[in-house]
Amino acid sequence: MKKYLTVAGLALSVAVLLAVGFNLGLPIKLRFANPSMNYWAVFVLAVALPFALAALVAALLPVKRWIGFCVVWFLCAIPCSVFSLFAYYEAANVQEQREDGAFMLLDSVGVANVDYRLYLSNCGVTCSWGLVVRAERDGPFGIKVVRSIWSEYRTLDEAQLMLAAPGVLRVVESDGTAHDIRY
């Protein structure tokens, strides 16, 4: 039975750490088509991360496993619980409003099988509102593969996205300022 728990703990650890690492460290990110599901995924990962790390420690340290499990769980659970509460609050807000306030769609251009979308983004607490262009490709099960290709913060809140030439997108702000983007 212990062998199965160790294997299950290692599998959970690897899955959670890969999901977190894949979405933090790479230029290409996985996102759900339903915006509230992105926040629910963060909530689930924040809740699962302390258990995954603790299971990994318990599987790797044969001596005094449960002490290591409890220490790692406690040190990781406090910040993760705060983070999960923020994710829960945002998920509930997005579900209620039916729109993600962090990325509001302004315009979209389809080229081949990729949708280039212009968003108004608040980028979080550390910066002001701005424009973001992302390349999005639909995948199975309502998952999108997303790559940010351009951003400009402290700009106006209205803009249009258009295809300027083959391989070049143009973002035109409401004051006439144009930004050419190679994709």
C-alpha positions in Angstrom: 0.0 0.0 0.0 2.9 2.4 0.8 4.3 1.7 -2.6 1.1 2.9 -4.3 0.9 6.0 -2.1 4.5 6.8 -3.0 3.8 6.4 -6.7 0.6 8.4 -6.5 2.4 11.1 -4.6 5.2 11.3 -7.1 2.7 11.4 -10.0 0.7 14.2 -8.3 4.0 16.1 -7.7 5.2 15.7 -11.2 1.8 16.7 -12.7 1.4 19.8 -10.5 5.0 21.0 -10.9 4.9 20.5 -14.7 1.6 22.5 -14.9 3.0 25.3 -12.8 6.4 25.3 -14.6 4.9 25.1 -18.0 2.7 28.2 -17.5 5.4 30.2 -15.7 8.6 29.7 -17.6 7.7 29.3 -21.2 6.6 31.9 -23.8 3.7 29.6 -24.9 1.0 29.2 -22.3 -2.1 27.0 -22.0 -5.3 28.9 -21.3 -9.0 27.8 -21.2 -11.4 29.3 -23.7 -13.7 30.0 -20.8 -12.0 32.8 -18.8 -13.3 31.7 -15.4 -11.7 28.3 -15.9 -8.3 29.9 -15.9 -8.8 31.2 -12.4 -10.3 27.9 -11.3 -7.2 26.1 -12.6 -5.0 28.5 -10.6 -7.2 27.8 -7.5 -6.8 24.0 -7.9 -3.0 24.2 -8.5 -2.6 26.5 -5.5 -4.5 24.0 -3.3 -2.7 21.0 -4.8 0.9 22.4 -4.7 1.5 22.0 -1.0 0.3 18.4 -1.1 2.4 17.7 -4.2 5.6 19.1 -2.7 5.0 17.3 0.6 4.3 14.0 -1.2 7.5 14.5 -3.2 9.5 15.1 0.0 7.8 12.1 1.7 8.7 9.9 -1.3 12.3 11.1 -1.5 13.2 11.1 2.2 12.7 7.6 3.7 13.7 8.7 7.3 11.1 10.6 9.2 8.8 11.0 6.3 5.8 12.4 8.1 7.9 15.1 9.8 9.2 16.2 6.5 5.7 16.0 5.0 4.3 18.2 7.7 7.1 20.8 7.6 6.9 21.2 3.8 3.2 21.2 3.8 3.0 23.9 6.4 5.6 26.2 4.8 4.0 25.9 1.4 0.3 25.9 2.5 0.2 29.4 4.0 1.1 31.4 0.9 -0.7 29.0 -1.4 -3.9 29.3 0.7 -3.7 33.1 0.3 -3.1 32.8 -3.4 -6.0 30.3 -3.8 -8.3 32.7 -2.0 -7.4 35.5 -4.6 -8.0 33.0 -7.4 -11.3 31.9 -6.0 -12.5 35.6 -5.7 -11.4 36.3 -9.3 -13.1 33.1 -10.6 -16.3 34.0 -8.9 -16.2 37.6 -10.3 -15.4 36.5 -13.8 -18.3 33.9 -13.7 -20.7 36.5 -12.5 -19.7 39.2 -15.0 -19.2 36.7 -17.9 -16.0 38.7 -18.9 -12.5 38.7 -17.7 -11.5 42.2 -16.6 -7.8 41.4 -16.9 -8.1 40.8 -20.7 -11.0 42.5 -22.5 -11.1 41.7 -26.2 -11.0 44.7 -28.4 -10.4 43.2 -31.9 -9.4 40.0 -33.6 -7.8 39.0 -37.0 -7.6 35.4 -38.2 -4.6 34.4 -40.3 -4.5 30.8 -41.4 -5.4 28.8 -38.3 -4.2 31.3 -35.7 -6.3 34.1 -34.2 -4.5 37.3 -33.4 -6.4 39.1 -30.7 -6.0 42.6 -29.3 -6.8 42.9 -25.7 -7.1 45.7 -23.2 -5.2 44.5 -20.2 -4.6 45.8 -16.7 -1.5 43.5 -16.3 -2.1 43.2 -12.6 -1.3 45.5 -9.7 2.1 46.5 -10.8 1.3 48.5 -14.0 -1.4 50.5 -15.7 -3.8 49.6 -18.5 -2.4 48.8 -21.8 -2.8 46.9 -25.1 -1.7 43.3 -25.6 -1.7 41.3 -28.9 -1.7 37.5 -28.4 -1.6 34.7 -31.0 -4.1 32.1 -30.0 -4.7 28.7 -31.4 -7.6 26.6 -30.3 -6.9 23.1 -29.0 -9.0 20.2 -27.8 -11.2 20.3 -24.7 -11.6 24.1 -24.7 -7.9 24.7 -24.2 -6.0 27.4 -26.2 -2.3 27.7 -26.8 -1.5 31.4 -26.3 1.6 33.4 -27.1 2.0 37.1 -26.3 3.6 38.8 -29.3 3.3 42.5 -28.4 2.3 44.8 -25.5 2.3 48.5 -24.9 1.2 49.9 -21.5 0.1 53.4 -20.5 -1.7 53.8 -23.8 -5.3 54.7 -24.8 -8.0 52.2 -24.2 -9.4 52.0 -27.7 -7.6 50.4 -30.7 -8.1 48.3 -33.8 -6.1 45.4 -35.1 -5.6 44.9 -38.8 -3.5 42.9 -41.2 -1.0 45.5 -42.7 0.9 43.2 -45.0 1.8 39.5 -45.1 3.5 38.7 -41.8 2.7 42.2 -40.3 -0.1 43.2 -38.0 -1.0 46.8 -37.3 -2.4 48.2 -34.1 -4.0 51.6 -34.6 -5.0 53.5 -31.4 -7.9 55.9 -31.3 -5.5 58.9 -31.6 -4.1 57.5 -34.9 -0.8 56.1 -33.4 0.1 53.0 -35.3 2.3 50.1 -34.2 3.5 47.5 -36.8 4.0 44.0 -35.4 5.8 41.1 -37.1 4.4 37.8 -36.3 
